[in-house]
């Protein structure tokens, strides 16, 4: 299985796979929640560099992590968002609650 998560300090970077469907959403939810709980994570960064497809389960993953991390005073952002993913984030309204950025320089530790 490919590495989906990187941690740098209190940042959790989720390397979203090419397809964010129901199957991958479940892997991301369980892994991210475990790291958020055990590693004192304060910011969740969804890196969409490799992503070409996302369905409604992807929206659920983002919103679920947003609710969890906001409860603890943290934030969620999306980086490397292509036009297709940006459109989905816009139509779903997620852009109202998370930051969407083109570039983010991180040199995280791989898990």
Chimera marker file (.cmm) of the C-alpha trace (Angstrom):
<marker_set name="trace">
<marker id="1" x="0.000" y="0.000" z="0.000" r="1" g="1" b="0" radius="0.5"/>
<marker id="2" x="1.256" y="3.457" z="-0.871" r="1" g="1" b="0" radius="0.5"/>
<marker id="3" x="2.034" y="6.010" z="1.817" r="1" g="1" b="0" radius="0.5"/>
<marker id="4" x="-0.930" y="8.317" z="2.235" r="1" g="1" b="0" radius="0.5"/>
<marker id="5" x="0.252" y="10.285" z="5.258" r="1" g="1" b="0" radius="0.5"/>
<marker id="6" x="3.147" y="12.556" z="6.183" r="1" g="1" b="0" radius="0.5"/>
<marker id="7" x="3.610" y="14.407" z="9.457" r="1" g="1" b="0" radius="0.5"/>
<marker id="8" x="5.614" y="17.581" z="9.998" r="1" g="1" b="0" radius="0.5"/>
<marker id="9" x="5.385" y="18.955" z="13.505" r="1" g="1" b="0" radius="0.5"/>
<marker id="10" x="1.670" y="19.373" z="14.169" r="1" g="1" b="0" radius="0.5"/>
<marker id="11" x="0.726" y="19.174" z="10.460" r="1" g="1" b="0" radius="0.5"/>
<marker id="12" x="-0.770" y="16.053" z="8.926" r="1" g="1" b="0" radius="0.5"/>
<marker id="13" x="-0.392" y="15.956" z="5.143" r="1" g="1" b="0" radius="0.5"/>
<marker id="14" x="-2.758" y="13.547" z="3.415" r="1" g="1" b="0" radius="0.5"/>
<marker id="15" x="-1.417" y="12.545" z="0.006" r="1" g="1" b="0" radius="0.5"/>
<marker id="16" x="-4.724" y="12.004" z="-1.732" r="1" g="1" b="0" radius="0.5"/>
<marker id="17" x="-4.499" y="9.137" z="-4.261" r="1" g="1" b="0" radius="0.5"/>
<marker id="18" x="-5.423" y="9.444" z="-7.949" r="1" g="1" b="0" radius="0.5"/>
<marker id="19" x="-8.988" y="8.380" z="-7.167" r="1" g="1" b="0" radius="0.5"/>
<marker id="20" x="-10.688" y="9.497" z="-3.977" r="1" g="1" b="0" radius="0.5"/>
<marker id="21" x="-13.592" y="7.057" z="-3.998" r="1" g="1" b="0" radius="0.5"/>
<marker id="22" x="-15.371" y="5.107" z="-1.252" r="1" g="1" b="0" radius="0.5"/>
<marker id="23" x="-12.555" y="2.549" z="-0.924" r="1" g="1" b="0" radius="0.5"/>
<marker id="24" x="-9.762" y="5.124" z="-0.555" r="1" g="1" b="0" radius="0.5"/>
<marker id="25" x="-11.953" y="7.368" z="1.598" r="1" g="1" b="0" radius="0.5"/>
<marker id="26" x="-12.222" y="4.629" z="4.228" r="1" g="1" b="0" radius="0.5"/>
<marker id="27" x="-8.426" y="4.195" z="4.322" r="1" g="1" b="0" radius="0.5"/>
<marker id="28" x="-7.891" y="7.931" z="4.659" r="1" g="1" b="0" radius="0.5"/>
<marker id="29" x="-10.530" y="8.334" z="7.392" r="1" g="1" b="0" radius="0.5"/>
<marker id="30" x="-9.162" y="5.590" z="9.615" r="1" g="1" b="0" radius="0.5"/>
<marker id="31" x="-5.493" y="6.510" z="9.155" r="1" g="1" b="0" radius="0.5"/>
<marker id="32" x="-6.010" y="10.246" z="9.532" r="1" g="1" b="0" radius="0.5"/>
<marker id="33" x="-8.172" y="9.913" z="12.622" r="1" g="1" b="0" radius="0.5"/>
<marker id="34" x="-5.578" y="7.671" z="14.278" r="1" g="1" b="0" radius="0.5"/>
<marker id="35" x="-2.774" y="10.170" z="13.566" r="1" g="1" b="0" radius="0.5"/>
<marker id="36" x="-4.856" y="13.192" z="14.628" r="1" g="1" b="0" radius="0.5"/>
<marker id="37" x="-5.582" y="11.509" z="17.941" r="1" g="1" b="0" radius="0.5"/>
<marker id="38" x="-2.079" y="10.173" z="18.636" r="1" g="1" b="0" radius="0.5"/>
<marker id="39" x="0.219" y="12.876" z="17.229" r="1" g="1" b="0" radius="0.5"/>
<marker id="40" x="-1.268" y="16.173" z="18.495" r="1" g="1" b="0" radius="0.5"/>
<marker id="41" x="-2.143" y="17.280" z="14.957" r="1" g="1" b="0" radius="0.5"/>
<marker id="42" x="-3.378" y="20.878" z="14.620" r="1" g="1" b="0" radius="0.5"/>
<marker id="43" x="-3.567" y="21.247" z="10.841" r="1" g="1" b="0" radius="0.5"/>
<marker id="44" x="-4.725" y="18.750" z="8.224" r="1" g="1" b="0" radius="0.5"/>
<marker id="45" x="-3.494" y="19.388" z="4.684" r="1" g="1" b="0" radius="0.5"/>
<marker id="46" x="-5.083" y="17.485" z="1.807" r="1" g="1" b="0" radius="0.5"/>
<marker id="47" x="-2.536" y="17.329" z="-1.039" r="1" g="1" b="0" radius="0.5"/>
<marker id="48" x="-4.412" y="16.773" z="-4.313" r="1" g="1" b="0" radius="0.5"/>
<marker id="49" x="-1.312" y="16.738" z="-6.542" r="1" g="1" b="0" radius="0.5"/>
<marker id="50" x="-2.018" y="13.180" z="-7.797" r="1" g="1" b="0" radius="0.5"/>
<marker id="51" x="-5.823" y="13.319" z="-7.743" r="1" g="1" b="0" radius="0.5"/>
<marker id="52" x="-7.864" y="13.165" z="-10.942" r="1" g="1" b="0" radius="0.5"/>
<marker id="53" x="-11.178" y="11.871" z="-9.546" r="1" g="1" b="0" radius="0.5"/>
<marker id="54" x="-13.151" y="12.559" z="-6.382" r="1" g="1" b="0" radius="0.5"/>
<marker id="55" x="-16.715" y="11.561" z="-5.580" r="1" g="1" b="0" radius="0.5"/>
<marker id="56" x="-19.001" y="12.424" z="-2.662" r="1" g="1" b="0" radius="0.5"/>
<marker id="57" x="-17.066" y="10.152" z="-0.296" r="1" g="1" b="0" radius="0.5"/>
<marker id="58" x="-14.127" y="12.533" z="-0.739" r="1" g="1" b="0" radius="0.5"/>
<marker id="59" x="-16.324" y="15.409" z="0.384" r="1" g="1" b="0" radius="0.5"/>
<marker id="60" x="-17.265" y="13.333" z="3.428" r="1" g="1" b="0" radius="0.5"/>
<marker id="61" x="-13.608" y="12.662" z="4.276" r="1" g="1" b="0" radius="0.5"/>
<marker id="62" x="-12.743" y="16.355" z="4.135" r="1" g="1" b="0" radius="0.5"/>
<marker id="63" x="-15.772" y="17.450" z="6.150" r="1" g="1" b="0" radius="0.5"/>
<marker id="64" x="-15.261" y="14.741" z="8.763" r="1" g="1" b="0" radius="0.5"/>
<marker id="65" x="-11.621" y="15.730" z="9.329" r="1" g="1" b="0" radius="0.5"/>
<marker id="66" x="-12.681" y="19.399" z="9.355" r="1" g="1" b="0" radius="0.5"/>
<marker id="67" x="-15.216" y="18.747" z="12.124" r="1" g="1" b="0" radius="0.5"/>
<marker id="68" x="-12.712" y="16.721" z="14.176" r="1" g="1" b="0" radius="0.5"/>
<marker id="69" x="-9.822" y="19.161" z="13.894" r="1" g="1" b="0" radius="0.5"/>
<marker id="70" x="-11.928" y="22.322" z="14.371" r="1" g="1" b="0" radius="0.5"/>
<marker id="71" x="-13.230" y="20.847" z="17.628" r="1" g="1" b="0" radius="0.5"/>
<marker id="72" x="-9.585" y="20.827" z="18.798" r="1" g="1" b="0" radius="0.5"/>
<marker id="73" x="-8.876" y="24.352" z="17.534" r="1" g="1" b="0" radius="0.5"/>
<marker id="74" x="-7.129" y="23.291" z="14.326" r="1" g="1" b="0" radius="0.5"/>
<marker id="75" x="-7.641" y="23.954" z="10.631" r="1" g="1" b="0" radius="0.5"/>
<marker id="76" x="-7.917" y="22.128" z="7.303" r="1" g="1" b="0" radius="0.5"/>
<marker id="77" x="-6.537" y="23.137" z="3.934" r="1" g="1" b="0" radius="0.5"/>
<marker id="78" x="-6.277" y="21.745" z="0.416" r="1" g="1" b="0" radius="0.5"/>
<marker id="79" x="-3.211" y="22.199" z="-1.783" r="1" g="1" b="0" radius="0.5"/>
<marker id="80" x="-2.276" y="21.376" z="-5.388" r="1" g="1" b="0" radius="0.5"/>
<marker id="81" x="-5.934" y="21.494" z="-6.380" r="1" g="1" b="0" radius="0.5"/>
<marker id="82" x="-6.544" y="21.067" z="-10.127" r="1" g="1" b="0" radius="0.5"/>
<marker id="83" x="-9.502" y="22.659" z="-11.894" r="1" g="1" b="0" radius="0.5"/>
<marker id="84" x="-11.690" y="19.524" z="-11.683" r="1" g="1" b="0" radius="0.5"/>
<marker id="85" x="-11.187" y="19.106" z="-7.927" r="1" g="1" b="0" radius="0.5"/>
<marker id="86" x="-11.548" y="22.856" z="-7.389" r="1" g="1" b="0" radius="0.5"/>
<marker id="87" x="-14.921" y="22.737" z="-9.109" r="1" g="1" b="0" radius="0.5"/>
<marker id="88" x="-16.087" y="19.906" z="-6.824" r="1" g="1" b="0" radius="0.5"/>
<marker id="89" x="-14.900" y="21.806" z="-3.741" r="1" g="1" b="0" radius="0.5"/>
<marker id="90" x="-16.687" y="24.917" z="-4.962" r="1" g="1" b="0" radius="0.5"/>
<marker id="91" x="-19.966" y="23.180" z="-5.832" r="1" g="1" b="0" radius="0.5"/>
<marker id="92" x="-20.004" y="21.360" z="-2.493" r="1" g="1" b="0" radius="0.5"/>
<marker id="93" x="-19.409" y="24.576" z="-0.541" r="1" g="1" b="0" radius="0.5"/>
<marker id="94" x="-16.294" y="23.246" z="1.200" r="1" g="1" b="0" radius="0.5"/>
<marker id="95" x="-14.329" y="26.247" z="-0.018" r="1" g="1" b="0" radius="0.5"/>
<marker id="96" x="-16.260" y="28.279" z="2.569" r="1" g="1" b="0" radius="0.5"/>
<marker id="97" x="-14.717" y="26.402" z="5.508" r="1" g="1" b="0" radius="0.5"/>
<marker id="98" x="-11.247" y="25.338" z="4.334" r="1" g="1" b="0" radius="0.5"/>
<marker id="99" x="-8.382" y="27.196" z="2.682" r="1" g="1" b="0" radius="0.5"/>
<marker id="100" x="-7.536" y="26.147" z="-0.863" r="1" g="1" b="0" radius="0.5"/>
<marker id="101" x="-3.955" y="26.852" z="-1.989" r="1" g="1" b="0" radius="0.5"/>
<marker id="102" x="-1.967" y="26.138" z="-5.112" r="1" g="1" b="0" radius="0.5"/>
<marker id="103" x="1.414" y="25.544" z="-3.451" r="1" g="1" b="0" radius="0.5"/>
<marker id="104" x="2.593" y="24.518" z="-0.003" r="1" g="1" b="0" radius="0.5"/>
<marker id="105" x="6.227" y="23.896" z="0.841" r="1" g="1" b="0" radius="0.5"/>
<marker id="106" x="6.490" y="21.066" z="3.335" r="1" g="1" b="0" radius="0.5"/>
<marker id="107" x="9.315" y="18.650" z="4.038" r="1" g="1" b="0" radius="0.5"/>
<marker id="108" x="7.408" y="16.143" z="6.163" r="1" g="1" b="0" radius="0.5"/>
<marker id="109" x="8.372" y="12.912" z="7.852" r="1" g="1" b="0" radius="0.5"/>
<marker id="110" x="6.956" y="9.848" z="6.054" r="1" g="1" b="0" radius="0.5"/>
<marker id="111" x="4.887" y="7.203" z="7.880" r="1" g="1" b="0" radius="0.5"/>
<link id1="1" id2="2" r="1" g="1" b="0" radius="0.2"/>
<link id1="2" id2="3" r="1" g="1" b="0" radius="0.2"/>
<link id1="3" id2="4" r="1" g="1" b="0" radius="0.2"/>
<link id1="4" id2="5" r="1" g="1" b="0" radius="0.2"/>
<link id1="5" id2="6" r="1" g="1" b="0" radius="0.2"/>
<link id1="6" id2="7" r="1" g="1" b="0" radius="0.2"/>
<link id1="7" id2="8" r="1" g="1" b="0" radius="0.2"/>
<link id1="8" id2="9" r="1" g="1" b="0" radius="0.2"/>
<link id1="9" id2="10" r="1" g="1" b="0" radius="0.2"/>
<link id1="10" id2="11" r="1" g="1" b="0" radius="0.2"/>
<link id1="11" id2="12" r="1" g="1" b="0" radius="0.2"/>
<link id1="12" id2="13" r="1" g="1" b="0" radius="0.2"/>
<link id1="13" id2="14" r="1" g="1" b="0" radius="0.2"/>
<link id1="14" id2="15" r="1" g="1" b="0" radius="0.2"/>
<link id1="15" id2="16" r="1" g="1" b="0" radius="0.2"/>
<link id1="16" id2="17" r="1" g="1" b="0" radius="0.2"/>
<link id1="17" id2="18" r="1" g="1" b="0" radius="0.2"/>
<link id1="18" id2="19" r="1" g="1" b="0" radius="0.2"/>
<link id1="19" id2="20" r="1" g="1" b="0" radius="0.2"/>
<link id1="20" id2="21" r="1" g="1" b="0" radius="0.2"/>
<link id1="21" id2="22" r="1" g="1" b="0" radius="0.2"/>
<link id1="22" id2="23" r="1" g="1" b="0" radius="0.2"/>
<link id1="23" id2="24" r="1" g="1" b="0" radius="0.2"/>
<link id1="24" id2="25" r="1" g="1" b="0" radius="0.2"/>
<link id1="25" id2="26" r="1" g="1" b="0" radius="0.2"/>
<link id1="26" id2="27" r="1" g="1" b="0" radius="0.2"/>
<link id1="27" id2="28" r="1" g="1" b="0" radius="0.2"/>
<link id1="28" id2="29" r="1" g="1" b="0" radius="0.2"/>
<link id1="29" id2="30" r="1" g="1" b="0" radius="0.2"/>
<link id1="30" id2="31" r="1" g="1" b="0" radius="0.2"/>
<link id1="31" id2="32" r="1" g="1" b="0" radius="0.2"/>
<link id1="32" id2="33" r="1" g="1" b="0" radius="0.2"/>
<link id1="33" id2="34" r="1" g="1" b="0" radius="0.2"/>
<link id1="34" id2="35" r="1" g="1" b="0" radius="0.2"/>
<link id1="35" id2="36" r="1" g="1" b="0" radius="0.2"/>
<link id1="36" id2="37" r="1" g="1" b="0" radius="0.2"/>
<link id1="37" id2="38" r="1" g="1" b="0" radius="0.2"/>
<link id1="38" id2="39" r="1" g="1" b="0" radius="0.2"/>
<link id1="39" id2="40" r="1" g="1" b="0" radius="0.2"/>
<link id1="40" id2="41" r="1" g="1" b="0" radius="0.2"/>
<link id1="41" id2="42" r="1" g="1" b="0" radius="0.2"/>
<link id1="42" id2="43" r="1" g="1" b="0" radius="0.2"/>
<link id1="43" id2="44" r="1" g="1" b="0" radius="0.2"/>
<link id1="44" id2="45" r="1" g="1" b="0" radius="0.2"/>
<link id1="45" id2="46" r="1" g="1" b="0" radius="0.2"/>
<link id1="46" id2="47" r="1" g="1" b="0" radius="0.2"/>
<link id1="47" id2="48" r="1" g="1" b="0" radius="0.2"/>
<link id1="48" id2="49" r="1" g="1" b="0" radius="0.2"/>
<link id1="49" id2="50" r="1" g="1" b="0" radius="0.2"/>
<link id1="50" id2="51" r="1" g="1" b="0" radius="0.2"/>
<link id1="51" id2="52" r="1" g="1" b="0" radius="0.2"/>
<link id1="52" id2="53" r="1" g="1" b="0" radius="0.2"/>
<link id1="53" id2="54" r="1" g="1" b="0" radius="0.2"/>
<link id1="54" id2="55" r="1" g="1" b="0" radius="0.2"/>
<link id1="55" id2="56" r="1" g="1" b="0" radius="0.2"/>
<link id1="56" id2="57" r="1" g="1" b="0" radius="0.2"/>
<link id1="57" id2="58" r="1" g="1" b="0" radius="0.2"/>
<link id1="58" id2="59" r="1" g="1" b="0" radius="0.2"/>
<link id1="59" id2="60" r="1" g="1" b="0" radius="0.2"/>
<link id1="60" id2="61" r="1" g="1" b="0" radius="0.2"/>
<link id1="61" id2="62" r="1" g="1" b="0" radius="0.2"/>
<link id1="62" id2="63" r="1" g="1" b="0" radius="0.2"/>
<link id1="63" id2="64" r="1" g="1" b="0" radius="0.2"/>
<link id1="64" id2="65" r="1" g="1" b="0" radius="0.2"/>
<link id1="65" id2="66" r="1" g="1" b="0" radius="0.2"/>
<link id1="66" id2="67" r="1" g="1" b="0" radius="0.2"/>
<link id1="67" id2="68" r="1" g="1" b="0" radius="0.2"/>
<link id1="68" id2="69" r="1" g="1" b="0" radius="0.2"/>
<link id1="69" id2="70" r="1" g="1" b="0" radius="0.2"/>
<link id1="70" id2="71" r="1" g="1" b="0" radius="0.2"/>
<link id1="71" id2="72" r="1" g="1" b="0" radius="0.2"/>
<link id1="72" id2="73" r="1" g="1" b="0" radius="0.2"/>
<link id1="73" id2="74" r="1" g="1" b="0" radius="0.2"/>
<link id1="74" id2="75" r="1" g="1" b="0" radius="0.2"/>
<link id1="75" id2="76" r="1" g="1" b="0" radius="0.2"/>
<link id1="76" id2="77" r="1" g="1" b="0" radius="0.2"/>
<link id1="77" id2="78" r="1" g="1" b="0" radius="0.2"/>
<link id1="78" id2="79" r="1" g="1" b="0" radius="0.2"/>
<link id1="79" id2="80" r="1" g="1" b="0" radius="0.2"/>
<link id1="80" id2="81" r="1" g="1" b="0" radius="0.2"/>
<link id1="81" id2="82" r="1" g="1" b="0" radius="0.2"/>
<link id1="82" id2="83" r="1" g="1" b="0" radius="0.2"/>
<link id1="83" id2="84" r="1" g="1" b="0" radius="0.2"/>
<link id1="84" id2="85" r="1" g="1" b="0" radius="0.2"/>
<link id1="85" id2="86" r="1" g="1" b="0" radius="0.2"/>
<link id1="86" id2="87" r="1" g="1" b="0" radius="0.2"/>
<link id1="87" id2="88" r="1" g="1" b="0" radius="0.2"/>
<link id1="88" id2="89" r="1" g="1" b="0" radius="0.2"/>
<link id1="89" id2="90" r="1" g="1" b="0" radius="0.2"/>
<link id1="90" id2="91" r="1" g="1" b="0" radius="0.2"/>
<link id1="91" id2="92" r="1" g="1" b="0" radius="0.2"/>
<link id1="92" id2="93" r="1" g="1" b="0" radius="0.2"/>
<link id1="93" id2="94" r="1" g="1" b="0" radius="0.2"/>
<link id1="94" id2="95" r="1" g="1" b="0" radius="0.2"/>
<link id1="95" id2="96" r="1" g="1" b="0" radius="0.2"/>
<link id1="96" id2="97" r="1" g="1" b="0" radius="0.2"/>
<link id1="97" id2="98" r="1" g="1" b="0" radius="0.2"/>
<link id1="98" id2="99" r="1" g="1" b="0" radius="0.2"/>
<link id1="99" id2="100" r="1" g="1" b="0" radius="0.2"/>
<link id1="100" id2="101" r="1" g="1" b="0" radius="0.2"/>
<link id1="101" id2="102" r="1" g="1" b="0" radius="0.2"/>
<link id1="102" id2="103" r="1" g="1" b="0" radius="0.2"/>
<link id1="103" id2="104" r="1" g="1" b="0" radius="0.2"/>
<link id1="104" id2="105" r="1" g="1" b="0" radius="0.2"/>
<link id1="105" id2="106" r="1" g="1" b="0" radius="0.2"/>
<link id1="106" id2="107" r="1" g="1" b="0" radius="0.2"/>
<link id1="107" id2="108" r="1" g="1" b="0" radius="0.2"/>
<link id1="108" id2="109" r="1" g="1" b="0" radius="0.2"/>
<link id1="109" id2="110" r="1" g="1" b="0" radius="0.2"/>
<link id1="110" id2="111" r="1" g="1" b="0" radius="0.2"/>
</marker_set>
